[in-house]
């Protein structure tokens, strides 16, 4: 299959079979069950509109209501909830002609940076099942990364599409707050107002697919890679220490951006002020409904959280301590971002302080501290996960997660922040950077597919030596094989990527891009 969604649609139309690609992916459902990425299957139907995503197989986060298909939001009281109507955005997705394969697993009520469901179990990261795929929409990212879905419709209040994309090596788009109607999303319940900062989101294998999916939902032409030189404002001074993988990926991304001729300039942003405002505004309505004694207790807990500023901001908000200046702080944060984007095409910063981490169950008490390894340090849970995503939920700007590289066995991405309402411009700039990065390494989803092929074949594993191996493709199709170094390739086959010895492939994948194709073909691929 092509990496572009329009090619899938054209192939399905040519075959006269809208479900062509959905059937192909359904054959891989044993992997879905193993990853626990797809929670509820949808009955397939050959009927549907002939839209821009005709026949493209997609999944939907289980927080969106789907007519006739169980919708739980991973919340036990909703275990048997079957809506009578589609959520507004699901109806839009169906109108594009896409085929919904099923609903993807998530954290209960979209409320965690991991995806541990009391109904469907814990979602596993396809790069390493001992690690989290992130949350709240971890099922969608795991499904897309493993090739079980071409697109997942998600939502993002504090990083729910961005963290999973970062942890799983795929791309994501958090849209401008209010860009699409989110009626039919859970939470909220029963017609209650939506929580602040909630935005629609998409997860796909790459930014080209994101561009086509967004255009299909918006009814606009798809954005293509931006021409010319970009100006990239980079936030380098964050109040959080970064793990070695994250630092290495940022350095690599900066080097590739500069090598491609783009301009990098420093950008200042007050993260701590943004954390305070986010905590106060997000929890303001809840705080007003709490009894005085509980607010005082939460205020006392906030006093013990001085070294956990994100947690402290949320607790102070619940205690009603920071409401007065919260909107002013949000305005100042928006002005800071907008000021940087007056001269820059986008803002670049890490997605989180670390790459994916081992599954961490909830602590036994509110006073317990979960910590995530970051090199020689161990960072508090909220700060290490959502600390760098929630500031741009606060400001409402659109954000793309772009995979950078695989560092010591795990993928690492970056956030790209654009101007409000200008998703198309942001997608164009992201595709340009994506093409620049692709000159140095294969797409991370492709690296993962090679790894899964290698680790899941007992016959190949039995005969493998410690010699390096190639993955190969035929005529650009995603047909992966393991090929010993030095052995002649069959006619028509070309080497697509290079893997290290067996132990490295299975445990510490470190892919080195060795492009053997003619320069003319490389240019054509970059233009496409």
N, C-alpha and C positions, 0 to 999 in steps of 0.2 A: 504493500500500500504506500501511496505517496504520503509525505509529511504534511500535505496541505488538505484541508477539509473539502475544498471545492473539487479536488480530484476524486475524492471518495464519492461525492455526490454525482459527478459525471459518470463514473464507472457504474454506479448503481442504476442510473437512468439508462445507460447503454445496454445493461443486462436486462432491463425491464423488471428489476427485482429490488424493491425498496428496502428489503430486509437482508440484502446480500452481505453486508459487512457485519450486521448484528449477528447473523448466524455464525460467521467466522469467529467472532469473539465469544459466542456462547460455548463453542467447543473448548475454550480455555477456562471454563468455570471451575474445574477442580482447583485451579490456582486461586480463584476468588474465594472459594470456601476456606482454603488454607490460610490466606491472608486475612479472612474475615472482613474484606473490604466492601463487598456487596451484601447488604442485609436482607433485602426483600426483592425478589424477581418480579418483573412486570410481564403480563401476558403480551406476546408479540402480535401485532396486527399489520397486515399488508396495506391497510388503508392509511391515508394521511395526505396532507397537502404537498404539492411539488414546490417546496421552498428551497432556499439556498443551501440548507444542510440535508437535502433529500437523502435518506438512507444512512446518514452518519450515525453510528452507535454512540449513545451518550448515557450518562447516569445523572441522578439527582440526589443531592444531600437530603437525608431523611428528616430534615426540618421543614421542607416544603410540602404542602398538602398536594396530593395527587388523587384525582377522582378515581374511585374504585380500587385504589392501591393503598395498602396499609401505610400510614404515616405515624411514626411514634416519637420523633425527636429524641429517641433513646430514653424516654421518660416512662417508667413502669405504668402509671395510670393511663397512658395512651397506647398500651401494648396491642389493643385490638381496634384502634381508631382507624376507620376507613372513611375518608372524606367523600362528600358528594360532589365537590367542585375542585378544580385545579387552582393552585395558587396563581396569582397574576403572571408571575415570571415563568412558571411551568407552561401556562397556556401560550405564552410568547414562544417558548422553546418548541412546543409541539407545532406551532404555526410555521416554523422554519423547515418542517419536514423531517426533523431528526427522529431517530428511533430510540425510545427510552428503554434501556436494558433493565434497569432496576434502581433501587434506592441505596445510597451508600451510608455506611456506619459512621457514627459520630459520638462525641462526648455528650452526656446527658444535658439536654436543653442548651446545647452549644456553649457549655460553661467551663471548659478546661482546655489547657494547651496540650493534652493528650486525648486519645480516643478510646476510653475504657467504658464500654456500654454495659449497664446492668441487664440489658435484654439480649444483646448479641455477642457479648464478650469483647476482648481487647483487640483492636486492629494492630497488625504487625507491619513493620517497615520492610518492604521487599528487599532493601539492601542488606538488612540484617534483622531477622525476626526477634532478636533480643532487644531491639531498639524501637522507640516510639516513632510513628509516622507524623506525630504532631496532632494538633486539634484546634478548633473542634472538628474540622472536616477531614480527619485523617483518612477515612475510608475512600474519599474521592481521590486524594492524592496517591494513595497506594494503588488504587485501581488504574489510574492513568499511567503511573510509572511502570507498572507491570504489564501494560498492554491490554488490560481488561476493559478499558473504556477510552474513547478518543477525547472526551470532554466531560467535565463534571460541573454541574450548576451548583454553586455554593453561596455562602453568605459570610460576611466578615464584620465583626464588631470590635475586635481587638487584635486580629491576626489569624482568623479562622481559615482563610485560604492561603495566607502568606506563609505561616509557619509550616503547614504540611507540605507546601510546594518546596520550600527551602530544605526540609528534612528528607524529602523523597526525590529531589533532583529534577523537578518539573517546573513549569511556568505557571504563574497565577496573575490574575487581575482583580484588585479591589477597586470597584468603580467609585466615582464621586458619590458622596452621600446624597441620597435622594434622586439619583440618576434614573432608577426604575422603581415602580410601585412594588412594594414587598407584601402586599395583602396576601394572606394565606401562608405566611411564614410563622413557624412556632419556635421560640416565643415571639410575640406575646400570645395570651390566651383570650378567647371570647370577646374580641373587639377592643381590648385594651390598647392604649397607644403603644406604638413600637418603641423599644428602648433607644436612647440616643446613640448615634454613631453607627447604627446598623446599615450595612451597604450590601448590594449584590456583588457576587464574585464568580469567577470562572477559574477552573484549573484545566490546563492542557499540556501537551508534551512540549510545546515551544510557543514562542510569541507569534509566529505566523498563524498557527491554529487559533490562538487567542484573538488575533485581529479579525479573522474570518467569523469566529463565533460571535464576537461583540457586534460586528457589522450586521450579522444576520438578526440578532436580537433588536438592534437599534433601527433596522431598516435603512442602513446606509451602505455606501460602497466600502469595501475593506481597505484599510490602510496598508501601505507597502513601505519597505525600508526607506528611511529618510536619506535623501542625497546630501552631499557636502559634509562639511565638518561640524560636529556637535560641540556644544559647550556643556560640560558636565561639572556641576557644583558638588563637591564631595564633603560630607560631614565626617571628619576624622577624629574629632575630640568628643567622645561620648563618656558619660560618667560611669560606664560599665566596662570592666576589663573584658577583653575578648579572648576566646580560646585560641590555641595555636592554629587549628584548622581555619578558623574564621580570619585570623590575621593573614595567613598565607593566601587564602582566596582573595581577600581585598587587595593585597599586594599584586597578585597575578592579574586581577581585573584592571587595576590601575595601569599596570605595565602594558597590557593589551590595548587599552583605550588610548594611551599615549602613542603606542607604536602605530595605531591606525590613523594617527594625525588629528585626533580630537583634542580639544583643550580641556584640561582639568584645572579647577580653581577651588580653593578652600571655601567652606561654608560653615557659618556658626549657627547653632540652634540650641536653645535652652531646654534640654530634656526634662530637668527637674520641675520647671514651671509647668511644662506640658503634663507631666505625671500628676501634679497637684490638681490641675484643672480637670483632667480626665476623671480622676477619682471622685471629685466633688459633683460633677455634672452627671456621671453615670449613675451614681447612687443617691442623687438628691431626692428623687421621688420616693424611693424606699425609705430614706431617712425620715421624711416627714410623716410616714405612717408608723414609725417605731415608737414605743413608749419611752418616756424619759429615762427610766432606769437602764434600758438596753442601750440607749445612745451613750449614756455615761460609761457603761461597761466597755463599749466599743472604743470610746475615747481613751480609756485606760489601756486597752490593748494596743492602741496606736502609739502610746508613749513607749511601749516596749519594742517597737518595730523601727527604731531609728536607723538601723543598718539595712532595712528592707524598704526603700523609699516608695516603691510601687504599692506594696501591701499597706504601708502607712497611709498613702494617699487615699486608697479605697476605704480604709477604716475611718480615717478622719471625715471622709465624705459621708459615710453611714452615721457617724456621730454628729453630723451637722456643723462641723467646725470650720469648713473652708468654703461654704457656699457663697459668701458675700463677693469675693473677688474672682470667682471661677470664670464667669463669662468674659471679664476683662482679660484674664490670662489666656483664654481661648482666642480672643481677638488678637492679642499680642503674638501668639504662636502662629496664627494664620498670616499675620503681617510679615513675620520673619520668613516664612516659607515663600510667600508671594514675592517678597523683596528679592530673594535669591533667584526666583524664576523669572524675574524681569530681564535678567541678562543671561540666564542659563536655560538650556532646553530641558533639563531634568536635574534632580538631586539624587545622588548615590550615597547609600549607607548600608551597613549590615542589616540582615533580617532579624537576627537575634545574636546574643553573645556567644552561643555555641552552635555546633552542628547537632544532629540527632543524638539523643542520649538514651540510656537504658530505661525501660519502663519503670516508673516510680509510682507506687500506689499512694493513695491519700494518707496523710499522717493520722495517727490515732487521736490527736486532740488539736484544737485551734492554736495551742501554744507551740506545737511541734514545728520544726523547720525542715523542709525538704531542700536539699542542695544538689546542684548539678555540677559535675566536674568541668572545669575550664582550665586545662593545663595543670599547674600546681595549685590552683585555687578551686574553691567550691562555692558557686554562686547561689543565692537564694532563688527559689523556684520561679516566682513571678518575674523577678528582675531578669533572670536568664532567658525566659521565654518571651514574654510580651513587652519587655521594657523598651524595645526599639520599634515595635509596631504600633502601640497605642497612641504615640504622639500624632500619627498621621490618620488615625481614626478620629482623634480629637479635631483636627483641622479640616477633615472631610475631603482631602485631596485624593485623586486617583493614584494607585500605586501598583506597579508591576514587580513581581519577583522573577528575576532572570537567573537561571543556573549559571554558575561560573565554572566549577571544575569539581572533580572527585579528589579529595584530599585525605590520604591515609584511610581509604576504604569507605568514606562517607561523602555524600554530595554537599556542596555549600553554594548558596545563592546570595544575591544582593537585592536590595530594594531600590526601585527607580520611581521617584515621586514626580508627578506632572501637575499641570495647572488644572484647577477645577473645571469640570465639564469638557476637557480637551483630551479625552481618552484616545481619540484617533491620532493626535500628535504624539502622545506618549507611546502608543503602540508602534508608530513609525520609527521613533527614535530607538525603542527597545529592539526592534527587528534589525536595525543597523548595527547595534552593538552585538546582537546575537550572531550576525553574520561575521563580524570581526572576531568574536570568540571562536567560532566554528573553524576558523583557519588554523587554530592551534590544537583543537581536540574535537573528538566526535561528540554528538549530542549525548547528554548523560543518560537519557532513556535508552539510547542504543548501547552504551556501555553496560547498563544494567541488564539488558536483554542478553548480551553476550555472557555475562556472568551467570544469569539464571540458566542459560543453555548449558553452560559448562558444569554447574554444580548439580543439575538435575538429571544428568545422563550417567547411569552407573557403568554402561559399556565404555563410554569415552573415558570416564574417570579411571576405570580398571587398566586401560591401555596407555594412559598418559604418562609421560616422563616428566622430568623437571625442566625440559626445554621450553623456550617461549613458544607461544601459540598465536596464530592469527584468527580473527573472525573475518568471514568473507561474505560478499553479497553478489547476486547475479542480476544484472540489468537494473540495478537500483532497487530491487525488491527486498523486503525485509526477510530474507531467507538466511538464517544464521547457521554457520557451521564452524567447527573447530579444526584448524589446519596447522600441522606442524611447520615450524619455520624451516625454510630451505626446500621444502617439497614443492614441486611445480604445481601451480593452480590449474584447474581445468580451463578449457577454452571459454572465454567470455566472462570469467570471474576475475574480480579485483579485490585486493586487500582493503578492508574498510577501517580496521583498527588493529592495534597491537596490544596483546596481553602479556603479562609477565609469567613466571613459572606457576605451576599449579597452586602451590601454597599461597602465592601472592594473589592469584585469581580468586581463590576461595575465601581468603581471610583479610587481605589488605589491598584490594584492587587499586592499582595505580596505573592509569591508562596513559600511554604516550602516543600522541597523534603522529602516525607515519603515513602520510597521504601518498599513495602511489599512482594517483590518477593524473592525466595530463593537465597542464595549467589551464587550457581552454575549457575543460570540463569543470574544473574548480571555479572558474569565473562564472560559468553558466549556472552552477549550483548556487553561488552567492547571489546572483541576480534573481534567480527564482525564489 
